[in-house]
Amino acid sequence: MVGRARRATIFRVEVVQQGTALEEREVVGIGEELGLLVEDIIQVVEVVAEEREQVLAEEREEKPQEQGLEMPGPRPMTAWPPLEALEALQLELSTLNAQASRAYTWLKHKIGQRQKPHLDCRRAILQGIPGFWARAVMNHPQMLAIINDQDEDMLSYMIHLEVQELGHPRHRCKLIFFFWNNPYFWNNAIIKE
């Protein structure tokens, strides 16, 4: 516990040194948040290490040890026939990948919870800027090439854009466009997956 606090404190000092242009109260807030984030990352690493130890202990119980060939971590290539060595190594990698995936999902959820109040505040500010989303989309070089004048007028009614990542398959997302009442369509939201 002391080591964990010490690491978080060091990280907090680095953030304060880099953030000298910010006001004092903002720097303290950032340092506290990043300190908490570092503590969360350390917790994830500890959970992954504990899970790895449990998996290795279970594997040792399930498989009878064969004259010193059973060792934690990657197996030596010379002790096993090549295909069996590859299969054993792949099994270990699959276990590690599954643990990393769970830890990543947990950490992403935690960070999302911390970001939500900030994102809600940003959303409220952006809604008060007339034509923000129309300008943002029109300033994107790829979007500019496919948008016409009618699209630009329609975008002037847009008040919010939300992107939700979909679980499976990876790299898919849902775009939700929110609009004020407008002459182009009745829906206040348009969803594109």
N, C-alpha and C positions, 0 to 999 in steps of 0.2 A: 504494500500500500504506500509506503514512504517513497519507494523508487518510482512508483507511478506518479505521485504528486510532484516529485522532483523533475521528471521528464516533462510534465505538463507546464511547469513553471518556466523551464528553459525555453519551451516553445512560445510561451506568452511573452517573454522578454524579447525574443526575436521579432515578434509582431509589433510590439511597442516601438522598437527601434526603427522598423521600416515604415511605420505609420505616423511619423512626426508631423506631417502636414494636417492630420486630422485633429479635431478638438480633443481635449483631455478625456471627456466623458465617452466619446466615441471609441477611443483607443482602448479604454478599460473594457468596454462592452465587447469589442472584437476579441481582445485577449481572453476574456472569460469564456466566450463562445468557443474559440479555438482550443482553449484548455479543456473544455468539456468534450470537444470532438476528439482530441488526442486521447482522453481517458476512454472514450467509446471505442476507438480503434484498438487500444491496448486490451480492452475487454474482449473484443472480437478475436484478437490474436490468442489470448488466453483460452477462449472457448475452442478455437480451432486446434490448439495444441492439446487440450484435454480430450477432444474428440479423436484426434490422431492416436493418442496413447490408448484410448479405449479400443479403437479398431485394432491396433497392433496387439493388444492383450487378448482380444477375442480371437484373432488369427492364430496366435500362439497356442491357445487352448484347443482350437479346432483341428490344427495340423499337428501330428506328432513330430517332434524334433528329430532330425536325421543327422546324427553324428556331427553336430556343430555347423551344419549347413544353414540352419535357421538363424538369420541375423536381422535386427531392425534396420529399416531404411532400404535402399536399393540393394538388390542381391548382386554378388560378384558374378561376372559373366562366366568365369571359368568353373564355378561350382555347379552349374546347371546346363543341361543341353540348351542350345540357343533358342529354340521355340518356346520351351518352358520358361526360360529366363525372360523372354519378351512378354509372355503371357502374365507372369508374376509382376513384372514391372508395370505393365499396362493396368493391372488391377490396383496397384498402389497409386498410380497416377489418377485413375478414375475416382478413387476414394478421396484423394487430395483435392481434385477438381470439384467434387460434390461439396466438400467442406468449405472450399473457397466460395463457391456459388451461394451457399447458405449465409456465410458471413457477409458477402457483398450485398445480398438482398436485405439482410438485417440492418446493415450500416446505411444503405440507401434509404430505407424506411425511416431510420432515426434522423438522418439529415433532412429528409422531406418534412418531418414534423417540425423541426427547428426553422426551416425556411418558410413555412406556411404563413406566419404572421407578417413577415417581410414581403412576401409575394402578394398578399392581400392588400397591404399598404401601397405597394407599387401599382397594383391594379386600380385602386381608387384614384391615385394621382394621375395615371394615364387616361382614365375616363374623363378627367377634367381638361384634357388638352384636345381641343377640337382638331379633327383630321389627323391625329397622330398615326393611326394604323395605315391610313391611305399613304401618308408620306413615307412611313417605314417600308411598306411594300414597294412603293414606286422607287425607292432608293436602292432596292436590291437589283443588281444587274440582270440576273436571270429572270426575275419576275417582270421587270420593265419590258423585256422583249415580248412577253405574251399578254400583257394587259393593254386593253384599249380604253378610250375615254369613258365609255359607259361603265366599265369595270371600276375605273378610278372614282367615279361619282358614287357607285354602290359602296366602295370601300370607305367613303367618307362617313357612312353610317355605322361602321364597325366600331365597337367599344372595347372588345376584349378578344384575345386569342389564347386558347388553352391547349396545351399539348399533353396528352396522356400516353405514357408508354404502355404497350400491351405486353403481357407476359410471354406468350409463345405464339409463333416463333419470335425469336429475338429480332431486334431492329425494326419492329413495327410500331406504329404509333397512331393515335387517333387525334385529329385536329378538330377543335370545336371553335367555330367563329361565332361571336355574339354581336348582335346588331340592335340599334335603336329601331323603332318603327320606321318603315321606309316604303317607298313606292315600288320596290323591286320584288319583294316576297313577303309572305305573312309570318313565317317563322322568325323567332327572335334568335335562333341558333341554327347553324348549319354544321353538320358533322361529316367529316371526310376521314376514312380509314386508309 
